[in-house]
């Protein structure tokens, strides 16, 4: 299989003819040929070929060709030689999301800016479009996608089903619905790579890793649906614990509970955008509060060992590691943001009063000249964790966000893994380049999964 980058042009020729520049004719070994099969996605059109004198790799497609297989636009894309005289243009990369169909400017709500970045960068090397579940016509095997014009405006065009799907559906609830499960299964039956499959559930990730001796030492002691006795035992052994919903995100519903033998029990949580701290004389009083809020049977919660993290100004620091698969299908660390907890906050989430620093700024305060070595070790751990999760996970992964902590003894801990990590760390002025690299890695992995890639040299 050969892969050639070429420039596609449109002509008004109504016949099924493809005009090919001399250079491209020679490199594709078509000099003495008269016909080819041209493919986009799963759609194919037979066409005659004619040579034209033009420097470089150029294809001129008449309306009789491009309308049959729904070529969305002119410009630079790859041409993949599938077999003798059969060539595929592409790849067709689909970004799956959702949003208010009534908005033409912001059809994907708060994700619109990110999706525009993907479409803008991806259009330099592929046919990239965004779509929602309702844009798919399964009978005709087409999608009415959102493409980005040169002026940065969304335009709707019908194309074949994509060669690869990058899943950024925003809702955990919708993602577990029967219709979305059916959608994923349909893409699977058609052998269309689909990543990332779904949001992670906290307890599932802990379960995946607890018996993996390569990485389980980096995961704090964690238990799903703990009994009252388990909660009390964890508090007595670890002094403080985190109690969090297994399917939660953005720090919502998390309690930090502390036991001080001479002072009692404490619960810290967030309510109505404010931090709350409650003190209880005994454990039973603490449990009555939890039961009143969440019922007698505390289902759907994970209890996790608390870790004494490094601090700045008495505020704990943890790190968001944004991981990607690269064009060689290998895990790499693309961006790291250090998150400093707000005063009295349960978590380091920026929406809960946290602030963002570079990892160098955070680590130098705690480890001085050893900060580079500590950061290098943390990167190695993050890659090992990503590889372990992928090994145990049954579906395609291409992106993971880790919440990682480092304690005073330089030990590294993984608190959470996110299959669809937020991008707030890339808002930091010092992480703009990492944000661009994240976009590039997503697109490179799409090229890899769709078989439109060249191996990247190490």
N, C-alpha and C positions, 0 to 999 in steps of 0.2 A: 504494500500500500504506500503510495506517495502522497505528499501533502505540499500544495503550492499556494502561496498567497497571490491573489490576483485582484484586479480592479474590474468590477462589473458595471457596465453602462447599459442604458436603455435606448432602444431605437424604436421607430414606429413600424418596422417591418412586420406585417401581419402573419407571415408564414413562419413555420417552425424551423427557423434557421438560427444557428449560433455562429457569429463571426469571431474568430480567434486570431490574436496577433501572432506573427511569425515565431517570435521567441517562445511563446506559450505552446504553439503547435509542436515545436521541436522537443521541448522539455516534457510534454505529455505523450510524445511518440505517436502523434496523430497525423504526421505529414502525408501519408498515403491513404488515410481513412476518409470515409465520406459521411458517416453517421455516428452519433453518440447517444447515450441515454443520460439525460441530465436530471438530477434528483435534488429535491429540497424536503427535508424530513422524510416522510414515507411516500411522498408524491413523486411520480416519475413522468418525464415527457421524452419521447423519441424526437430527435432533431437532426437535420442536416448540418454539416459544418463547412465553413468557408474561411480561408485564410485572408488576413488583411495585413498590409505593411504598416506596422506600428511598433515602436520601441517599447519594451517592457511586457508585462503579463496582463493582457486585456481580454475581456469577454464582452461582446455586444449582443444583448438579448432582445429580440423582437417581441412584440406584444403576444404573438402566437405561442411563444415559449413561456414567458414570465407569467402570463395570466393563467395558464394551465396549472402551474405548480406554485402559484401565489408568491412569487419573489417580492418581498416587501419594499426594497429600495435599492438604489445603486450604491456603489462604494466598495471599499476593500473588504474582502472575506477570503476564507480558505476554500480551496478546491481539492477534494479528496478523491483519489482514484480507488474505487471499490473493487472493480475487476475490469477486464478488458472492455474498453469503450463505455464504461459506466462511471460517471463522476457525480459527486455530491457537493453542493454548495453549503456553506454553513460555518460553524454550527448554528442551529436555531436554539437559543438559550431562553428559557422561560423563567421569569421570577414570579412565583406564586404568592399573592398576598390578598388583602381584602380591604374594604373601606366603603365610604358612602358613594354610591353610584351617581348621586345627584351633583357631586362636585367635579367639575371638569378640570379645575386647577389643582385640587388636592384629592384625587380619587383614592389615595391610599392613606389618608389622614396624616398622622405624624410621621409615617414612614415614607411619605412622598419624596422628601429631599434625598434620603438614602437611595431610593429606587432610581431617582433621576441620575444620581452619581453612577450607579451601575450601568444604566442605559447609555449615558454619555461616554463613559470610558469603554464600555463593551462594543459600542458601534464602530470603533476603530478596527475591530478584528473579527466581528461576528454579527449575526442578526439577533439582537437582544431585545426582548419585550417583557412587559409585565402583564399579568392577567389575574383574574379572580376566578373562583370555581364556576360561577355562572356564565363565564365567557367561553366555556368549552362546549363544542358541539360534538358529542361522542359518536353520533350516527355518521356525520361527515368527516370525523377525525380532523377537525379544524379548531382554531382558537381565534377569537376576535381580540387581539392584543393591543396594548398601549405601547406605541413606539414614540421615540422622542425626536422631534424635528431639529434641524440645525439651529433654529431660533429658540430651542428649549421648551417647546410646546408639545403636549401629548397629542398624538394622532392615532386613530383607530384603524387597524388593518387586519384582514383575515389571513392567517397563515396555517400551514399544517401543524399537527401536534409537535411540540419541541423535541429536540434530540436529548435534552437534559433539563431537569427542573430543580431550581434552588428554592426551597420552601421557606418563606417568611410569613406564613399565616400567623396573625398576632394573638389569637384567642385560644387559651387552653381548653375552654369549654367547647368551642366550635370544633376544635381539632379532634375531639373524642366523639363527635357526632357520627351517625351512620353514613351520612352523605360524604363526609370527608374520608372516612375509612374506605368507602367504596371508591372514591376518587384515587386514593393512593394505590389501592389494589388494581385498579384499571391501568394506571401507569406501569405498575409492576408486570402485569400480564402482557403489556405491549413492549416490555423490555426497555422502557425509558428510564434511565437512572434518575432517582428522586432523592435529594438530600436537602436539608436534614429532615429526617422522617417526622419527628414530633418533639414537643417539649420533654425534657427529662423530668421524672419524678424523683424527688430527693431520696426517698427510701429505696427506690430501685437502684440508684447509683451506688448507695452504700452497700446494698446487697451484692451487686456485681463485684465490688472490690474487696469485700471483707475476707474472702478466701483466696485472694490473689496475693501470693507472698512477695511479688515484685513491688507492690505499691501499697499494700494495706497498712503499713506502718505510718503512712502519711495521712491517714483518715482518722480523725478523733473518734473515740468510742461513741457509737450511735445506735439507737434502738427505735424501731417503729412501734406506734401504739403502746407506749410504756404503761405498765400498771402503776398504781399508787406506790406500791412497795419499790418498784424499779426507780421511780422518780426520787423517792426519799433516799434510796441507796446511792444513786448517782450524785445527789447533792452532798451527802456526807463524805463520799470518796473524793470528789473533785472540787468541792466548795462552791463552784458555780457552774451552771449549765445553760444551754440555749434550748428553748422549746419552740419548735417552729412547724407550720403547716407543711405537709409533704409536697403539696402541689402549689405552694405559694411563690411569689416573686416580689421584687422591689422592697423586701424587708417587711411586708405586710403580715400582721398577726404574730410577730415574733416576740417571745418573752425571754429576757435574761433573768434567771433566778439564782439567788445567792444565799448561802447558808453560813452565818457567822455564829459559832457556838455560844458566845456570850451576849449576842445582840438579837438573834432571831433570824427570820427568813425575809428576803427582799425580792420583789418582783418589779422589773423595769420593762415598760412597753410604750408604744406610741398610740395616742388617741387624739383624733381631731387635730392632727398636725402639731401636737404637743407631746413632749416626753413626760411620762408619768412614772413615779417611783412610790411603791407601797411597801410598808413594813408590817410583818405579821409576827406575833409572839410565838406561834407554834406552827408546825407543819400542817395540821388539820385546818387552820384558818386559811393558809395559802391554798389548799385544795378546795375549800368552799368557794373561794373567789374564782378559781379556774372552772369549777363545776357550774357556777352561776352564769358564766359567760359561754361555756362550750358544752354544757350538758354533763350528765353523770358519767357517761362513757366517752372518754376523750379519744375519739377516733380521728385518724387522718393527721396525727401529729408525730413528729420525730423529736426525740430528746438527744442532745449531743453534748459531749464533754466540753466544758469551757477551757479555753487556752489563754494563758497570759501572754498577750502579744507585745511586740515592741511598741513604744509609745512616743508621741511628741506632745509636749505640754500636757502630760497626763491623759492624753486621748489616744486610744488604740489605733493602730495602722494595720490595714490589710491590703491586698493587691489583687487587681483584676488582670489576669493573664488572658489575652485574646489570641486563641490558637487557630491556625488554618492548615488545611492540606495544601501543599504546593503543586506545581505542574508535574512533579515526579511522584505524587500521591504520598508524600511524607509530611508528618506533622512538624510545624515550625511555630515558634513564638513570634507573633507579628507586632503586638503592642502590649505594654504593661503600664497600668496606672496605679499609683499608690493612693489609697483612700483613707483619709483621716476622719475618724468619727467626730460628730458634733458633740458639744458638751451635753452629757446626760443621755446621749442617744444609745439605743440598743444595738444599732448597726452602723456601718460606715456608708450606707447609701447616701448619695448626694442629695436626693430629695428629702432626706431626713436630717438635713443640716450638715452633712459631711462635706469635706473639701478635697480637692484633687491635687496631687503632687506628682512629680516624676519619681520613678523608683530610686534614682540616684540621690535625689534630695532626701527621701525618707530613710534610706539605708545608711547614708553617711552620718546621720545624726546618731544612729545606734551602734554602728560597727566601724566607723572611721575608715582606716586604710583597708579593712577587710571587706568593705561593702561590695567591691567588684566580684570577689570570690563568692560571697553569699548569693549575689544575684545570678552568677553563672550556675551555681548549684540549684537554685530555684528553677531556672529555665530547664535544666536537665530533668528535674522532678516533674515539671509540667508536661514535658514531652512524654515521659514514661507513663504518666497518668492518662494522657490522651490515647496513647497506644493501647493501654490496658482496657479502657472503656470501649474503644473500637473493637478490640479482640472479643470482648464478651457481648457487645451489642449486636443485635441481629440485622440492623439496617444501616444504610450508607450514612456516614458522617463526614462532614467537610469543614466544620467550624465548631469550636467549643470555647466557652468562657469559663475560666476557673476563678473562684474566690479563694485565694491562698493567703495563709498567715505565716509569719515567722516569729518564733518566740525568742526570749532573751538568750537562750542557749544555741541559737542558730538553727533550731529544728524547724523543718518545713511541714506545714499542715494544709490539707485541702478541705475546705468547708463545704463548698458547693460546686457543681458543674452545671452549666447552662448550654443547652443545644442551640438556643437562639439568643446569644448574648446581646445586651444593649450596647450602644456605641458611644456612651457619654464620655468615656475616657479620651476619645479622639477629639473632643472639644477643647482639650487643653492645648494652648499654643505650641507647646513643645512636642505634641504628639500628632500634629497635622500630617507629617510625612508617613507616620505609621497608619493613619486613617486611609491615606491613598494606597499604601501597600496592602491593606486589608481588602480594598476593592479589587486590586489586581490579583490577589490570591484567590478570591472567589471566582473570578473570571478564568484564571488559569486552571483551577480545578474543574470548572465546567468544560473547558477544552479537553482536559484529560478524560473525564467521564464520557464525553461524547466522541472520543477517539479522534479529535481534531487537534492533536498536540504534537509538538516535537519535544523530545526528552531534553530537560534542562541540565546543562553540565554543572557539576558540583564545584 
